[in-house]
Amino acid sequence: MESPGQGEPQVERITVGGLEANCYLVICPQTRRTLLVDPGAEAARILAAVDASGAQVTMVLHTHGHFDHIGATEDILAGLPEQVPLAAHPADAYLYEAENRAMGAPFGYPLPQTPATPDVALADRQTLEIGTLRLEALHTPGHTPGSICLVVGGVCLSGDTLFRRGIGRTDLLGGDEDAIYQSIAARLYTLPAETRVYPGHGEMTAIGEERRLNPFVRGSP
């Protein structure tokens, strides 16, 4: 868990599933209203973390539609005390189709009987209000056509676009190598150097570190 600074969220990470994807609780410290990001697996653990934090989930959001980031969505939505919206970028709609969800089965991500589909279509630069927090959704295609990153205060949730010393794969269906380079250079590396980056896999990093040290995409210090 990261303690928030002024105007920043409290961020809790839960690493779940066979592919070790990061699920995040983005919590407004003032209201405890919470955005739940990328519930990929192990719904019971995620719901237990919500309960332990005293948070109230008001929206579930997918940074992209790969099964290891959405696999527990149905159980999460069913397990929350109130109905909440599910948000994602519409360019990833194809990844919610049964044949693409079923690709996760060999990795321990079973296809649900009734797959959930997003009911909030995210747009580039869209603002999401979670308690007193104002999060901006940045469309960062490349890993998938509908990949998004979330920015609030000095925090960026980068999904599978940018990792610590790495970037998302572009050899999967819908991937685009040129697009991910452009997304990182033009959308993420323009953020302040001290911005903390919480990726979809692996450990936290910072924008300034990745500009200097990322072997795939370098930027100005």
Secondary structure, DSSP 4 states (H G I P E B T S, - for coil): -B---TT--EEEEEEETTTTEEEEEEE-TTT-EEEEE---S-HHHHHHHHHHHT-EEEEEE-SS--HHHHTTHHHHHHHSSS---EEE-GGGGGGGSHHHHGGGGGGT-PPPSS----SEE--TTEEEEETTEEEEEEE--SSSTT-EEEEETTEEEEETTEETTEE---SSTT--HHHHHHHIIIIITTS-TT-EEEESSS--EEHHHHHHH-SSS----
